[in-house]
Amino acid sequence: MRATSLLRRFLARVVGQAIVLFARAITAVHAEWRGVGPSPRQRVYFANHVSNADMPMIWSVLPHHLRLRTRPVAASDYWLKTSLRAFAGRDVFRAVLIDRRPEARVGDPMEAILAALDEGASLILFPEGLRNQGPEPLKPFRSGLYNIAAARPDVELVPTWIANLNAVMPKGEIIPLPLMVRVIFGDPVALRPGEERHAFLDRAASALLALRPQGPGTPGAERTPDPAPDPAP
């Protein structure tokens, strides 16, 4: 039994490294640390959501020491659908798996999220919930980000914009196009004293949307220097 567990951990590490190398080779994905640096401080990276590749892109640009302690919050009804996805979700990404179907849940999703934070993990979160396949840049945020801010005020909430991924992975395509992807990390957002849920979520969404590149020469779209490259994928 122990040998099986060690083998799964070894395979998960190999697959994780392969995912990082594949993402960097195909999309040249790179991080732009605008509002924060790659600090070991505990964080929730909350991001826009246009593709199933969003989470691997964020995960891939984190330095190795941050990747080891960062877990995505992901849909169990997607990641447990096949044995291969289950291995990736549970063993490679170590995702906090949440069922999006209220009628199928056996527990409170927020309890699992807070438990992961209490264990010291940082998280990757998509507050829109489902993928945004409409014309608007962001869908309304669900309550989870507010609940985290209220319950764990010491955890940094970092807006994280994934730029150009919808062009790399158009809807219905399996093979990604060889285009460059940027993951932009902005200034942390914190819940203000007495701030109501809707006001906080609107402010968090505005902070995320402000990172959206608008094209060459647009204020706020300039690139800032990247940190030293991660020596180990």
N, C-alpha and C positions, 0 to 999 in steps of 0.2 A: 504493500500500500504506500509506504514511504517512497519507494523507488518510483512508483507511478506519479506521485505528487512532485518529486524532483524533476522528472522528465517533462511534466506539463509546464513547470516553471521555466525550465530550460527552453522548451519550444516557444513559450510565450515571449521570452526575451529575444529569441532569434527572430520571431515574426515581428515583434515590435521594432527592432532595428531595421528590418526589411521595409516596414511601412514608412519609417522616417526617411530612409534612403530613396525609396520610390517617390514619395511626395516631393522631396527636394529635387530629384532628377527630372520629374515630369513637369512640375509647376514652378520650379525655382522659388518655392515658397520661402519667405523670409520675414522676420519680425521687425517692426518699427516700434521701439519703446519710447513713446512720446511723453506720456504723463507719468509713467513709472519705469523703473528698471527691473531687470530680472532678479529680484530680491527673493530670498527664501521665506519672506513673510507669508502667512496664510492668507489666501485670496479666493474670491469667486470671480472667475473671468466670465462675464456675461456678454453674449455675442449675438449677432444677426444670424439668421438660419435660412439658407436658400438651397442647401444640398446635403445629402447624407455624408459628403466628404468634409463638411464644416468641422466636425469634431476632430478627425485625424489631422487636419491642417493646423489647428491651434496646438494640439498635442505635439505635433512634429516640430514646431518652431521653438518650443520651450527648451531651454538648456537641460541637459541630461539630469542634473540634480533636482530640477523642478518637475520634470516629467515623472520621476520616480514617486513623487508625492501628490501628483495631480490626477484627480479622477473625474471623468465626465459624468454628468447626470443624463441618462439616456433611456429610451423607451424599451422596456422589456418585451413588449409585444412585437417589436422589430428585431431586437438583438437575440432573442431566444427562439426565433422562428425556425432556424436550422442549427444543426450541430456546429457548423463552421462559424456562423455568426455568434453562437453562444460562447465558443472558445475565444473569439476575438473580444467580445464584450466583457466576459467575466475574467479571463486570464490575461489577455494582452493589455486592454485598456483599464481593467479593474473598475468598470463602470458601476455607478450607483444606479441600479436598474429600477425604473418606475413604470408601472402599467398605466398607459394613457386611458384605459377603459375603466371608468368608475365602477361599473357593475362587476368587473372582474377582480378588483383590488381586494386584498386580504389585510391590508394595513394602511396607515396614513403615510403617503409619500414623504411628507415633511419630516416625519420621524427618521426615515432612512437618511435623508439629506443632512439633518442635524447630527445624527450619529456619526456620519462620515467626517463632518467638521470636528466633532468632539474627539475623534481619533487622530486629529492633526492633519487631515488631508486638505488640500486645496481642491476646488471644483471648477469644472467648465459647465456653464449653464446657458440654455437657450430660452430666455423668458417669453418669447413669442409662442412657445409650445410647438406646434406643427410647423413644417417648412413653409416659408413664405413664397408662394408661386404666383402672387398677384403683382400688379403694377406699382403698388406703394412700397417704399423702401423698407418700412417696418410695419408689422402688424401690432395691435395693442398688446402690451405686456400682461401676462397673467400674474397672479398674486405671489408666486413663489419667491421672487427676488425681494419683495417687501417683507415677507415673513422671515426670510433669512436676516435681512437688515435689522429687523426688530428683535429677533431672538439672539443673534450673535453680532453685536455692534462692533466688536474688535476685529472682525474679519473684513479685510479690504474688498470692496466691490469694484472691479476694474472693467470698464467698458472695452470691448474688444471687437473691432470691425474687420471682417474678412472681405477683402477687396478682390474682385475679378473672378471669384470661384464659379459664379453662375455662367461665365463665359467658358471656363475650363471644362465644366461638367454640365452641359445643357440638359434640360429635361429629356429623359428617354434615351440618353446616350450612355454607353457602357465604357467606352474608351475615352479617357480625358484628352483634351486638346493641349498641345504644348505651349501654354501661356504662363505668364508670371503671376503669382498670387502673393498678396501682402496681408499680413496679420498685424493690425495696428492697435496698440495698447494705449489707452487714454488715462486721464486723471481719475482717481478713485471717486466714487460717489458714496456719500454716507447719509443715513436717515437723520433729518434734523429734529430737534425736540418739538414734539407736538405735531409733526408733519403727518398729514393723512395719507392713506394708501394711494389714492389716485394721483395726488400731487407728487408723491415720491416717484411713482412709476413713470409719470410724464417727464419728470426731470431726468430720470435715469435713461429713458428713451432718447431724450434730447441730447444727452451727453454721448450716447452711442452714435446717434445720427450725425453729430458734429464731426466724427472721425471719417465719415464717408468721403472718399476722394471725389473731387468735382472736375478733375482734368488739369492739364498743365497750366500753371500760373494762377490757380485758384487759391485764395488765402486759406491756410490750414491744410493744404494738400502737399506742402513741401515735405520732402523726406528728411528725417533727422538721422544722425549717424547710428548705425547698428552697434550693439556690443560685440565684444570679441567672439568669433565663431565658436560654437560648441565643439570641443575636440572629440567627444564620444557620442555617437548617435544613440 
